[in-house]
Amino acid sequence: METVYSKKYGTLWRVMEKKESWRNIDPDPHTGEPRMVPCIYLLFWKVTEGTPPGIGKLIGFEYTLYDNTFAPNWEIIGD
């Protein structure tokens, strides 16, 4: 499991789950048809000394090829 550092909170988090999913985006401007793009869903667990993995604070986010929100918020530390 990969460990990442939250630049916003200054805390360590472990990636507990990675899965492919779909994210809704704005409807097609010409037809009004709904649209979706593929994404990666990451579930993070806040690393807390003395607490087993998965117990405690969990957060999840979806990331697509069209956003750049991972790098400004997280730094990959390693396994």
Backbone as CSV, one residue per row, in Angstrom:
resi,resn,N_x,N_y,N_z,CA_x,CA_y,CA_z,C_x,C_y,C_z
1,MET,0.840,-1.179,0.000,0.000,0.000,0.000,0.886,1.243,0.000
2,GLU,0.523,2.180,-0.820,1.302,3.398,-0.982,0.958,4.416,0.109
3,THR,1.972,5.126,0.571,1.775,6.184,1.558,1.964,7.525,0.869
4,VAL,1.082,8.480,1.179,1.160,9.817,0.608,1.119,10.844,1.738
5,TYR,1.638,12.013,1.445,1.674,13.117,2.401,0.689,14.181,1.940
6,SER,-0.230,14.582,2.826,-1.194,15.629,2.508,-0.519,16.985,2.693
7,LYS,-0.371,17.721,1.606,0.229,19.055,1.671,-0.696,20.035,2.403
8,LYS,-1.990,19.793,2.337,-2.959,20.685,2.968,-2.960,20.548,4.492
9,TYR,-2.896,19.290,4.988,-3.015,19.049,6.426,-1.696,18.661,7.096
10,GLY,-0.649,18.366,6.313,0.635,17.981,6.886,0.596,16.629,7.567
11,THR,-0.213,15.697,7.030,-0.375,14.380,7.639,-0.097,13.275,6.622
12,LEU,0.190,12.081,7.127,0.418,10.924,6.274,-0.874,10.141,6.104
13,TRP,-1.094,9.662,4.880,-2.270,8.867,4.540,-1.810,7.662,3.737
14,ARG,-2.510,6.558,3.884,-2.207,5.353,3.122,-3.333,5.100,2.132
15,VAL,-2.967,4.773,0.892,-3.964,4.437,-0.123,-4.445,3.018,0.178
16,MET,-5.706,2.889,0.559,-6.271,1.597,0.942,-6.974,0.906,-0.224
17,GLU,-7.468,1.690,-1.177,-8.206,1.119,-2.298,-8.003,1.979,-3.537
18,LYS,-7.808,1.300,-4.667,-7.747,1.961,-5.976,-8.719,1.220,-6.874
19,LYS,-9.584,1.963,-7.574,-10.478,1.295,-8.514,-10.838,2.224,-9.661
20,GLU,-11.101,1.613,-10.794,-11.555,2.370,-11.956,-13.037,2.646,-11.802
21,SER,-13.442,3.825,-12.198,-14.840,4.222,-12.071,-15.169,5.204,-13.189
22,TRP,-16.327,5.824,-13.105,-16.768,6.832,-14.064,-17.210,8.060,-13.303
23,ARG,-16.923,9.231,-13.871,-17.316,10.495,-13.255,-18.221,11.253,-14.221
24,ASN,-19.350,11.749,-13.701,-20.246,12.571,-14.510,-19.598,13.928,-14.761
25,ILE,-19.741,14.407,-15.979,-19.270,15.756,-16.324,-20.452,16.527,-16.909
26,ASP,-20.222,17.764,-17.257,-21.291,18.594,-17.825,-21.884,17.925,-19.066
27,PRO,-23.186,18.077,-19.249,-23.821,17.508,-20.450,-23.237,18.106,-21.727
28,ASP,-23.382,17.373,-22.809,-22.934,17.856,-24.112,-23.640,19.172,-24.413
29,PRO,-22.873,20.235,-24.741,-23.504,21.543,-24.952,-24.444,21.599,-26.153
30,HIS,-24.265,20.716,-27.126,-25.099,20.755,-28.328,-26.352,19.894,-28.197
31,THR,-26.202,18.726,-27.588,-27.333,17.793,-27.528,-27.985,17.726,-26.149
32,GLY,-27.263,18.152,-25.114,-27.791,18.049,-23.763,-27.673,16.650,-23.171
33,GLU,-27.073,15.731,-23.932,-26.905,14.352,-23.459,-25.926,14.306,-22.292
34,PRO,-26.216,13.487,-21.287,-25.265,13.345,-20.178,-23.971,12.689,-20.661
35,ARG,-22.861,13.049,-20.009,-21.560,12.488,-20.389,-20.823,12.018,-19.133
36,MET,-19.947,11.043,-19.361,-19.109,10.519,-18.291,-17.697,10.330,-18.819
37,VAL,-16.717,10.427,-17.907,-15.323,10.165,-18.269,-14.770,9.135,-17.281
38,PRO,-13.804,8.323,-17.734,-13.207,7.364,-16.803,-12.388,8.091,-15.738
39,CYS,-12.337,7.496,-14.561,-11.557,8.077,-13.477,-10.981,6.963,-12.602
40,ILE,-10.084,7.352,-11.735,-9.530,6.460,-10.724,-10.024,6.955,-9.370
41,TYR,-10.632,6.063,-8.609,-11.088,6.389,-7.256,-10.027,5.894,-6.283
42,LEU,-9.556,6.790,-5.406,-8.583,6.434,-4.379,-9.207,6.644,-3.008
43,LEU,-9.116,5.620,-2.158,-9.584,5.703,-0.780,-8.357,5.811,0.115
44,PHE,-8.294,6.882,0.906,-7.148,7.152,1.772,-7.520,6.910,3.230
45,TRP,-6.595,6.336,3.991,-6.742,6.153,5.430,-5.670,6.990,6.118
46,LYS,-6.065,7.786,7.103,-5.114,8.612,7.840,-4.291,7.724,8.766
47,VAL,-2.969,7.750,8.570,-2.062,6.938,9.377,-2.031,7.505,10.790
48,THR,-2.388,6.661,11.768,-2.404,7.041,13.167,-1.617,6.000,13.949
49,GLU,-0.611,6.444,14.669,0.231,5.541,15.452,-0.607,4.710,16.412
50,GLY,-0.387,3.397,16.406,-1.082,2.510,17.319,-2.475,2.094,16.890
51,THR,-2.904,2.528,15.694,-4.229,2.182,15.192,-4.089,1.250,13.995
52,PRO,-4.837,0.142,13.974,-4.750,-0.768,12.834,-5.206,-0.089,11.542
53,PRO,-4.656,-0.493,10.390,-5.069,0.082,9.101,-6.570,-0.051,8.870
54,GLY,-7.164,1.022,8.376,-8.588,1.030,8.067,-9.477,1.500,9.205
55,ILE,-8.921,1.622,10.414,-9.690,2.101,11.558,-9.373,3.588,11.721
56,GLY,-10.386,4.431,11.733,-10.166,5.866,11.874,-10.659,6.630,10.661
57,LYS,-10.020,7.746,10.388,-10.472,8.658,9.335,-10.167,8.100,7.944
58,LEU,-11.194,8.072,7.096,-11.083,7.649,5.706,-11.654,8.748,4.816
59,ILE,-10.999,8.997,3.682,-11.527,9.933,2.689,-11.286,9.343,1.301
60,GLY,-12.127,9.676,0.356,-11.986,9.170,-1.002,-12.169,10.276,-2.024
61,PHE,-11.407,10.168,-3.114,-11.476,11.157,-4.192,-11.406,10.461,-5.544
62,GLU,-12.024,11.088,-6.547,-11.939,10.621,-7.927,-10.990,11.541,-8.694
63,TYR,-10.128,10.928,-9.500,-9.181,11.687,-10.316,-9.321,11.267,-11.767
64,THR,-9.380,12.255,-12.671,-9.473,11.983,-14.103,-8.223,12.503,-14.799
65,LEU,-8.129,12.189,-16.086,-7.025,12.714,-16.890,-7.177,14.216,-17.127
66,TYR,-8.387,14.735,-16.893,-8.681,16.124,-17.205,-8.546,17.069,-16.020
67,ASP,-8.197,16.546,-14.849,-7.971,17.447,-13.717,-6.525,17.311,-13.244
68,ASN,-6.071,18.292,-12.530,-4.697,18.281,-12.033,-4.682,18.519,-10.525
69,THR,-5.605,17.869,-9.818,-5.750,18.135,-8.395,-4.925,17.213,-7.504
70,PHE,-4.395,16.112,-8.041,-3.624,15.203,-7.183,-2.294,15.835,-6.765
71,ALA,-1.495,16.270,-7.717,-0.139,16.788,-7.418,-0.128,17.992,-6.478
72,PRO,-1.036,18.960,-6.603,-0.985,20.092,-5.657,-1.366,19.719,-4.224
73,ASN,-2.066,18.592,-4.039,-2.562,18.218,-2.722,-1.811,17.076,-2.050
74,TRP,-1.146,16.240,-2.832,-0.493,15.051,-2.289,0.942,14.915,-2.780
75,GLU,1.777,14.337,-1.937,3.147,13.974,-2.325,3.297,12.483,-2.044
76,ILE,3.732,11.720,-3.039,3.898,10.277,-2.865,5.151,10.015,-2.070
77,ILE,5.003,9.303,-0.957,6.137,8.981,-0.069,6.709,7.616,-0.430
78,GLY,5.879,6.645,-0.720,6.325,5.290,-1.077,5.502,4.256,-0.370
79,ASP,6.043,3.029,-0.361,5.335,1.901,0.265,5.694,1.771,1.731
